[in-house]
Amino acid sequence: MASSKPVPTKILGVGIVGCGEVCQTIHIPTLGHMSDYFQVTYLCDVSSNALQHCKTKVAGKTPGTTRDIKELCASPDVDVVFIANSNEYHAAHTIIALEHDKHVMLEKPASVNVRDGDAIIAAEQKSKGKVFVGYMRRYAAAFLDAIEEVGGVDKILYARVRDIIGPNSTFVDQSGTFPKKFSDFKPEDTQDMTTRGTELMTQALEKECGVTQTEQSKRFWRILGGLGTHDLSAMREVLGMPTSVRGVAYNFPFWNVLFQYEGFAVSYESGMDQVPRFDAHIEIYTPKKTIRVQYDTPYVKGLPVTLHISENVDGTYKESIIRKTYEDAYTLELFELYAMATEGKAHKTTAADAKKDLEIFGMIMQAGFSKLEK
C-alpha cells in the first residue's frame, strides 16, 4: 500500500545551498523525480566547479548559480531553501533564508550548539517561512507503523538503537548518481569555515556542556551531530527523552551509550568499519512482542525500510516482516515538506524538536568526558 500524497497545487521553486555529496546523490535526483511538486531553480556553493557540475544534473529548467546565499534567498523563483552545506553554516544560512521569508529544508544537525538553535527558533518566529529539519528516517512508513505498535504495549522492558555501517563511499559509488568532489575553494572561504568551526565547538563543548575541548571530544560531538542525529532523533520520537546517561564507551570508530528511562534502559551502539553493509535499526522489547525498524542505506534508492515483529501468540512464536511501500524515506519526507509549504500543515521535525538532540548530546558528553577543571 503506497503512502498518501499531497495533491500538487503548484510547483515549488527550490534553491539548494551546498552542492556536495548529499546534494548530488540525494536532493537533486529526488527533486527531479518529484517534478510535479518541485523544481530546482537556484544553486549556491563556494566551488564554481561544483556549481557547474550540479547545474547539468538538474532536471527541467536550468537553475541559476551563485556564490552568495543572499542572492539565492532574494530570488522570487525560490520558495524553499535547502541548507545542505557544511555544518558550520547551517544556523547562519537558515537565518538568512528566514529573513527573506523562505521556507527552509535544513539538513541535520540543525545547529552545532544550543545558542544557535535558539537563534534559529527566534528567527523563525519573525518570519513567514518555516523550518523543516531533515530527519528522513522518522518519515519512513515502517517507522510510523512501529510507533503505533509501541503505543499499544503495556510495558517496555528494554530497547536497542544500532547503527553500524561500512564505508559510505561503497554505497555512494553504487547509487547511480556519479557524484564528484571539488576543491576549488578560495583560501578565505577555507579560513572562514575553520574560524566558524572553532567558535561553534568552543560554545558547544566548553560553554554549554562544561566539557574539556580535546580532539577526542570534538570528534565525538561531530559524530553525534552527523550519524548520531538519525538514531537519537528516532529514539526520542519512539521513547521520549531519557532521564539520564548511565555510561559511555568511546573507542573510535565505535561508541556505546547506555540511556536510562523510567523502568527500562536503552543501549545505543554505533560505529563505522570496512565491511560493506548497512545495519541501522531501532528495536523495542516488550513482554510478549519485539518491534524492530530496519533501515538500509538511503544512497541506493528504492531499498525498503522494513518493520519486523516477533511475538508470542497463544504460546506460538510468530515472526512478521512488513514492507508497506518501496517509497524511500527522502521522498516521503518531501511530501510532508510540500504540505507544510503549500497547505500550512504542521510537521514534527521542527527547529525546536531538533534542539532536543543537543540536550542529549550534552548528557552524553558530560557523562563520558571529564569536565573542565576550574
N, C-alpha and C positions, 0 to 999 in steps of 0.2 A: 504494500500500500504506500503510495507516494505521499509526500508531505503536502499540506495545504499551502498554496502560494498566494501572495497578494496579487490582485488584478492590476496589471500595468496601466497606469493612467497618464504617465509621462516618462520620458527617458531622462534620467538624472545625469548631468554632466559631472564627471569625476576628475579631480586634479590629484595626481599622485606625487607625494614628496618623498624622494628616495627611490632610486632606480637600481637597487641591488638585487640580491638573490630572491628575496621574498616577492618583490615586485615582479621580477621576470618569471618566476616559476609558479606563483600563486595568483597574484592580483590581476595582472594583465590577461592571462588565459581565462580565469574565471569570469572576469567582467566581460570579456569578449564572448563567452558562451551565453551570458545573460544580456544579450543586446536589446531585448525588449524593455529592459529595466535601466541599463547603464550604458554610458558612452564615455570612454576616457577622452577628455578634451585638453588636458594640460599635464605636463611632466616637469618636475623640478629636481635638480641634482647639482652637486658641485663638480661632477665629472661631465665634461662635454661629450666624451665618447660614450658614456652610459646613456646620456640623453638621446644621442643619435641612434644607438642600438635599439633602445626601447621604443623609440618613435616608429621604427619599422615593424615592430611587433604588435602594435595596436590595431585591432580590427575596426573597420568602419572609417570614420573621418581621421585625417592626420592631426595629431594633437599639437598644440603649441608647446614650446620648450623654454625654460628659463632657469637661471641660477638663483633667482630671487623669489622666495616664498611669498613675499607681499604682492608681487606681480601676479602670481598664480591665484592667490586668495581674492584679489581685486577683480578678477575676470568674471564677467556676467555669465560666461559659459560654464562656470564651476558651481555646482550645487553642494557637492560633498568633497571634502578634502581627506585623502587617505594619508596618514602620517606613518610612513614605513621606512624612515631613515634611522640613523644611529640613535641609541637611547639618550645620548646627551642632549638631543634637540626635541625630544618628544613633548615635553611640557611647554617649552618656549614656542614651538611651532603650532601646537594646539591652540595656545592662547592667541596667536596672531590670526589663525583661522576663525576663532570665535569672535574676535574683534571685528572681523569682516562679516559677521553673521552667517557663517557657513556651518553646516553640519560637519562633524569630524568622525571618521573611522580611524581610531587610534590603535596602532599595534601595541602589544604589551612589551615591556611594562609601561603602564600609562605614565608613570614618573619614577625617577630614581629615589626620591625621598618624599617624606610626608609634606614638607613645606611646599614643594612644587605640586603635589597632589591637591593641596588646599588651594593653591593659586589657580589650578585648572577649574576646580569647582566654583570658585569666586567669579572667574571669567565667564563661565557658562551661565551663571545666574544673571549676568548683564547682557547676554547675547540672545539673539533669536535662534541661534544654532544649538544643537545638542551633541553631546559626546557619546560615541558608541565604542566601547573597548573591545578589541578583537580576541575574545576568548572563544575561539570557534568550537573547541571540544564541548563546551556547555550547550551548544545548539544541535549537537548530533541527536538524531531521533532515538537511538538506543539509550543515550544519557537521560533524556527526558522520561523515557519509559522506566528507567531504573529509579528515578526519583519517586515515581508513583509506586513502584514496588516497595521501596524502603518506607514510604509513608504508610504502608499498610501493615507493617510488622509491629509487634508489641514491644520488642526489646532488641537492641543491638548488643552483641557480645564482643565484637572486635571488627576492625576494618584495616584494610591494607591499600596503600597507594603506591603504585610501582611504575617506574619509567626508566627502563634500561634499553638503550639504543646503541646501534652500531654507528659507523661513520656517516655523517649526514650527506657527505659527497656521494655515497653509494646510491642513496635514494634520489638525490637531485640529478645525478647523471643518467638515471633511468626514467626521469619524469617526462621525457619527450619535449622539453621546453628549450633545451640547449642554451642555458644561461651563460653569460660571460662576466668576468670580473675586470674591472678597470682601475687604474691607479693614477690617472692624470689629474691629481689634486694639486691645488696651489699650496705652497708652504704655509701661507697664512690660514688656510682652511684646516690643515692638519693641526697647526698650533692652537687654533680656536677650539677644536674638539678636545684636545688634550687639556687645555686650561679649564674648559667647562667640566670635563670629566673629573678632574681633581677636586674642584669646588663641590660638585654634586656628591661625590663619595665622602668627602670630609663632613658635609652636612648630614648625610645619612648615617654614617658609622659613628663618628665622634660626637656630634652634637645631638643627634636624635636617639642613638642607641647606647651611647657611652661605651663603645667598644674600641679597642685599640685598632688603628688602621695599619694593617700589615698586608703584604702581598697575598697571604692566605685568606684573610678576612675580606679583602676587596674582591678576590676571585670568587669566593663563595657567595657574596652579595650579588655579583653579576650573574652567577649561575642561577640563583634563586629568581632573579628578575628575568631570566631567559626561559630555560626549560622548566624551572620550578613553578612559574606562574600558572602554567597549564594545569599542573597537578593540584596545587594548593587552592586554586580558584574553584576547581571542580569539587574538591574536598569540602570547601566552605559551603557550596550550594547544597550538597547532599546531606552533610552532617552538621553544619553550622561552624561557629568559631570554637577552637579548642580552649580549654581553661588554662592549660599550662604546657610547657615542654619538659618532659622528664629526662631527656637525654639527647645528645647529638654526637654522631661519629662522622668526622670529615676526613676521609682518606682519598683525596682527589686521585683519579677521576670518579670515585664513588663516594656516596654520602648517605647517612641514615639519620632519621629524626623520629623520636617517639613522642607523640602527642597524647595528652590526657584529656578525655572528655568526661562528662558526668556518667559514670558507670561503665566506661569502656575505654580502651586505648586504640590509637591508630598508628600503625607503622608506615612511615614514608621511606621508601628505598629507591634510590635513583643513581644513575651513573652512565658513563659512556665508555665503550670499548671498541675493538676492531672486528667484532662479529657482525656480519651484515644482516641484522634482524631488528625489528622494532617491537618491543614488548612494553606497552603502556596500558595500564588498567587500574581501575578502582574497584575494590571488592569488599562487600559488606557481609559479615557473618551474623546470622540470627539463629535462634534455637532450632528452627526447622527449615530454614531456607538460606542459601548463599546466593548473593546477587553480584554479578561482575559485568562491568562495561569494558570491552576490549577494543583498543584503538590500534590502527595501523598507521603507517606514515602518511601524512597529508600531502606529501610531494608527488605521489603517484595517484592521479585522480581516479576515483571510482572504487578504491578499496573500501569495503564496508566497515562501519563500526557496528559491533555486534553486542547483544545482550545475552549473557549466559546465566541460567538459573539452575541451581542444584537444590533439590528439596526432598523432604520426607512426605510422601503422600500415602497415608494409611499404612505406614510401615514399609513402603516400597520406595526405593531410590529412583528419582526421576530427574533427568538432565535435559534441559531445553536450550537450544541456541536460536536466537531470534534475530533476523535481519529484516527490519521493516522496509528499508529503502537502500538503494545504491547511491542516492544523492549524498554528496560529500558534505562535511560539516561547514566548509567555507561557503558553499552555495546556500545552505540552509541559514547560515548566519547573515548572508547578504539579503536574503528575503526579509529578515527582521529589520535590517538596516533600512531597506527600501520602505517598509511600512512605517518606520519611525519618521523618515524624512517626508513622506507624502501624506500620511494619514495622522501623524502625531501619536502613533501607537507607543505606549510605554514599553521600555525594554529593561532587561535585568542587568546587563553588563555596563553599568554607568561608571562615571568617574568616581563617585562616592563608593560604589561597590569595589572598584579596583584598589582603593585606598586600604581596604581590609587586608589585602595581600601584604602590604608594607607592615602592618601591625604584626602579622605572623612572621615575616622576615625578622623583625625586631626581636620577637620572642625567641626565635631560633638562635640569633646571633648572641643574645645575652646569656642564653643557656650554654652555648658552645664555645664562646671565646671570652677570655678574661677581660674584665672591664679596665678602663684606663685608670692608672694609678694617679691619685691626686698629688 
